[in-house]
C-alpha cells in the first residue's frame, strides 16, 4: 500500500469517500498549521475540513458539522513527518 492519501476522505461509513482500511492505518490532519483531531471529512483540493459543532445532533442523531476553509495537510500517523529523521 502506498503512502499517497486521497484528495477527499470521510469518517462516515455512509459517505462515498469512506475508506476503512486507510482510516485504520491512522490519518492525521494539519489545518492551517495546527493539528486537528476532530475532523469528520476533508478535501485538499477545495481546502476545507468538516468538524463537529459542539454536542448538537441533527434529527437523525448525527453530529451537526461546520465546514472550515483553509490549508489542509493530511498525513499518515505512523509515517515520519517531512523533514524529520526516521529512527
C-alpha positions in Angstrom: 0.0 0.0 0.0 1.3 3.4 -0.9 1.6 6.4 1.4 -0.4 8.6 -1.0 -3.6 9.9 0.6 -6.8 10.6 -1.3 -7.9 14.2 -2.1 -11.0 13.7 -0.1 -11.7 11.3 2.9 -14.6 10.9 5.3 -15.1 9.1 8.6 -18.8 8.4 7.9 -19.4 4.9 6.6 -22.4 6.1 4.6 -20.2 8.5 2.6 -18.8 7.5 -0.8 -15.4 8.9 0.4 -15.1 6.5 3.3 -12.1 4.1 3.3 -12.0 1.8 6.3 -8.5 0.3 5.6 -6.9 3.8 5.3 -8.6 5.1 8.4 -7.4 2.0 10.3 -3.8 2.9 9.5 -4.3 6.3 11.2 -4.7 9.6 9.3 -3.8 12.9 10.8 -4.9 16.3 9.7 -2.9 19.5 9.9 -5.3 22.5 9.3 -3.7 26.0 8.9 -0.6 24.6 10.6 -2.4 23.2 13.7 -3.1 19.5 14.5 -6.8 18.7 14.4 -8.2 15.5 16.0 -11.9 16.0 15.5 -12.1 16.1 11.6 -15.1 14.3 10.2 -14.2 14.9 6.5 -11.6 16.8 4.5 -10.9 17.9 0.9 -7.4 19.0 0.0 -8.1 20.5 -3.5 -11.0 22.6 -2.3 -9.3 23.5 1.0 -11.8 22.6 3.7 -12.5 20.4 6.6 -15.7 19.4 8.3 -15.7 19.3 12.1 -18.4 18.6 14.7 -20.2 21.7 16.0 -20.3 21.1 19.8 -22.5 18.4 21.1 -25.6 19.2 18.9 -27.2 16.5 16.8 -29.4 16.6 13.8 -32.8 14.9 13.6 -31.2 11.6 12.6 -28.8 11.6 15.6 -25.7 12.5 13.6 -23.5 15.3 14.9 -24.0 18.7 13.4 -20.9 19.8 11.5 -19.3 23.0 10.3 -17.1 23.4 7.3 -13.9 25.5 7.8 -11.8 26.7 4.9 -8.0 26.9 5.0 -4.9 24.9 4.2 -5.4 21.1 4.7 -2.4 18.7 5.0 -3.3 15.1 5.6 -0.6 12.6 6.7 -0.3 9.0 8.0 0.3 9.0 11.7 2.8 6.1 11.7 4.9 7.6 8.9 7.7 10.1 9.8 6.9 13.7 9.3 8.5 15.5 6.3 11.9 16.9 7.5 12.2 14.5 10.4 14.8 11.9 10.6 13.5 8.3 10.8 14.6 6.3 13.9 
